[in-house]
Amino acid sequence: MLARRLHPVVVHNDLSATPAPAELIGPSTRVDDLDPSSTVSATLDISAIRDLRAASTILVSGKTFSADVSFPQTGFVGATFQVVIDGRDPQANAQYQWRSSQPWVSVDNTGAVTFTAMPTPQTRTVTLTATLASSEAVPLVTSFTINRWFINAKAEKMASAAATAWCQSQGNGFAVPEASMMTATTSSTPSLREANGKLWNEWGPMALYRSGWQLDNYWGAKTQGATREMVGLVGGSFYWVPDSSQHLVTCVRSLQ
């Protein structure tokens, strides 16, 4: 799994790339660890690296994550977040020209990133590049890799067996996800937002995204007698409910 990395780089006139000394990157990141698809790694100013990496943040549905965490690891059409280069003022992002390495991810001039289609296992890693439009100063590069992709049945509610069948009918290995893929909690107590690779913890209340998600509860995969897991994708809560009851449906496929 690729962790998120934000690296300033200097582009030489001959477009060649000279690796920075490992000690300039810091003890936890070496040049060898950088995205192999990047062609703009070069000699770096240690103070600039430290300042930018420490200051950059990610805004996602009211939650702020540090830019050096592994976010996001889950995805769905309509997922969106914003990279804030200085960690304080999103308006400062407008000084940069932004680019995504994959066609299924768009990024605008405010640093807002949106997933517009489902990737394949071959295209699940994305590199975002931000270059100052007004100078030849260092571009910034960050990358992430999606491990699980989610879809939903919009507002249609189904019994447990019908939910399983509907996910299977979507092809591509889709199945009803286990509750542990959607939330970190194992009780009716709301969960906490974390960059931990679980759907709700990463993205928050799913109804905020305009891609079919509803303000209600979704089936999980595991059963226990005549009951089945259910997750509230408003607060990330977990429940056991009768498998004959009707609930919303989400499906997941692995991209790994």
N, C-alpha and C positions, 0 to 999 in steps of 0.2 A: 504494500500500500504506500502510495506517495503522500508524504506529509506536505502541508502547505509551506511554500518557501517564497519569500519576498526578497529579491536580490537586486541592488543597483548594479548597472553595468555600463562600461564605457565602450562605445562603438568606434573603432578605428576607421580612418578614411578608406583603407583597402578592404574593409569589411571582414578582415580576419579577426579571429578571437584569440586573445592571449589569456590563459588561465591566471586567476589571481593566486598569490601564495596562500596555502591552506591556513596559515596562522592568521591571516587578515579576516577570514570568514568567522573564526571563533571555534571553540572546542567542539561544538555539536554539529557543525556544518562544514564540510570540505567541498572543494571544487568538484571532486569526483562524484559528489552526491547531487549535483545540479541536474536539472532536466536535460537529458542527452539530446533533445531536439532543439535546445537553445543554441543559437550561433552568435550570441552577443555577450559572452562572459569575458571580462578583461581585468586589468589591474585596477584595484579599488582603493578608495580612501577609507581607512578603518573607522573614523569618526562618523562619516556619512552612513556607512553600513549600520552601525549600531543605532544611530538616531532614527533611521528610517524603519528598521525592523522593530524597534521598541515602540514607535509611535503609531504604526499602521494598525487599523482595526477593520472589522467586518460588521456591518449592521444588517440584521435580519429579523424582521417582524418584531421590533422593539427590544431585541437583545443585541448586545455588543460582545463579539468574540475578538480575541487577539488574532492578528494575522498569521501567527506562526502555529496555530492549532490545525488539526486535520479536519478542516471543514471546506465544503460539504463532502460527505461520503454517501449520502442518499440523494435521490433526485426524482423529479416528476415534471411534467409539462406545466409551465407557469411558475415554477420555483424562481424566486428572485432574491438577491441580496446586493449590498453595496459595499465596495471596498473604499475605505477612507484613508488616503495616503498619509495624511499628517495625524490621523487619529482624533481630530477635533472638529474640523470644518469641512463638510462634504463639498462645499462650494469651491474649495481649493482644487478639487479633482478636475475642474473645467480647464485648468492650465495644461492638461495632458491630452494627448491623443491616445485613445484606447483601442486595443485589438484583441480578438479572440482567435485561438488557433483552430477551433472546431466550428463547423457551420451550425451545429445544434445549440450553440451558446452565443447569445448576443450581448454586447456591452456598449453602453452609450457614453456620451461625453461627461456624464456625472459619475462614472464608475459603477453604474447599476448593471448588474449581470442577470440575465434571464435565460432559463432553459426553454427552448421553443420546440424541441422534438426529442424523441428517445434515441440515445446513442447506441452504438454496438459495443461489444467487448473490445473491439479494436480502436474505437474513438472515444472511450470513456475518460481519457486523460486530457485535460484542458490546460493550456497556458494562456494567461492574460498578460498583455504587455501595455505599459503606460509610458509614453514618451513625452517629455516637455515640448510643447509646440513652439516655444519662443527661443530655444537655444539648443546647443549640442550637449546639454547636460545628460547625466546618466539615465537611461531608461530603467524602469522597474519591471521585474518579471515575477509572477506568482503562478503556481500550478496546483491543481487538485485532481483527484481521481474518484469517480463515482463507482461504488461497489454494488449498490442495490437501486433498482428503478421501480417506482410505484405508479399504478394507474388506479382509477376508481370507476364505479358504476353510477356516478352522479347521485341523483336523489332517490334511486330505486332501492327499496329495502327488500331483503330476502331472508328466508329461513337458512339455517346452517348448511344443509345439504345443497341447496340451490346456490349459495354463495361459493361453495367449493366447485360446483359444476361450471359456474359462470367464469371463474378465474381460469379454469382449465381450458375453456372454450376460446380464450384470448390468444392461445398459442405462445410461442417464445418461452416456454417454461414457466409462465405465470402461475402463481398459486396464492391461496390466502396466506398472509404472513403470520408467523408466530407473534404473540403480543410483545415478546422481548425484542423484536425488530422495530417496533413502533414506539415503545416507551421503556424507560429504565425502572419504573416503579412496579411493584407487585401487589399493590393494594389500591383501594379507592381514593387514597390521598393523592392529590395532584403531584405530578413529577416536576423536576427542575430542568431548566434549559441548560444543555451542555452540548459541546461538540463531540459527541460520543458515537456517531454513526447510527443513531436511532431516529426514526422519522420525526416524531413529535419533539423530542429533545433538541434536534437540530433546527427545525423550522417553526415550531410553535403552533398556535391554533391554525389548523389546516384550512378552515373556512375563510381565512384572510386571503387565500390565493384563488384567483378566478379561473379555476380549471376543473370544476365539477365537485370539489370538496364541500361537504355540508357541515352544519353546526350540530353534530350528533355523534353517535357511537358506531364503531366499526368492528366487524368480526375479527377474531384471531383464529389461529389454526388448531391449537391444542384442545382436546376434549377431556372431560372428567365425568364419567358416567353419562348422565343425560344433560350435562352442562357443557358449555364451551366458553373459551376466552372471549372477552370483549374489551376494546380500548376506547376511551373517550378522547377523541382527537381535538378536543377543546382545551382540556387541561392536562392531558396525558395520563389519565387515571386508568386503573385496571379493574376488571370485574369478571366473575363467573356468572353466566346467565343460562336459562334453559335453551337448549339447541333448537327448540321449536319456535322460539321468538323471532321477530323480524328486526333486522338491523342493516345498516349500510355496509357496503362491500368495498374493500380495497384489495388489490393483488400486487404481488411483488415478483420480480425476477432478479436473479443474480447476474451481474456483468463480469464477474471474476472468472 
